């Protein structure tokens, strides 16, 4: 992605955030900690590592109003951003029930689709992701959002954890063909975190293949080739 495209993408992502009711930075506490330090959310005790796949943790925002809650932001070198929100549905931070969660998922999805009513320059459509197997416990949806001629793809994931809502929103340019894969890996990591499962925070690297001489290659058996 070019620098100009990245600026346009972040501008569109910022507009998307404003329309979704995220409070301005002045109304929040910003935790400035070393970039390579994990962040532990005190309400849920969830641990967010410094890096998840290609995404680097860059900022944490905490609002005293539990409806806005905590936002953990990740970014990668391609310009994609991944935000994790931990919040409640009321200022008393009452535990969110399953029926309220289901309703919130429907309303959030519809709210995104209704963005053009708030800004006529914006168009929104659902995207199909046939190659993507979404986590079983939660709500996931994919969108193509345009601000004029500038497109942005966005993935939404919502889950319920210990009475709190956990929302993941990942935005990236459609020009970056690898980003849907990285977005899926990020969501899978968060889903595993909520389920108490162990998931790799980094994408595993391919093991180096040993170099062999022609004589050694001829001596290899089928079993040896399979193991390597």
Helices and strands as residue ranges (DSSP letters): H 3-19, G 25-27, E 29-31, E 39-40, E 47-48, E 51-52, E 55-62, E 70-75, E 81-87, H 98-113, H 115-118, E 122-126, E 139-147, E 150-161, E 164-172, H 179-194, H 214-219, H 222-227
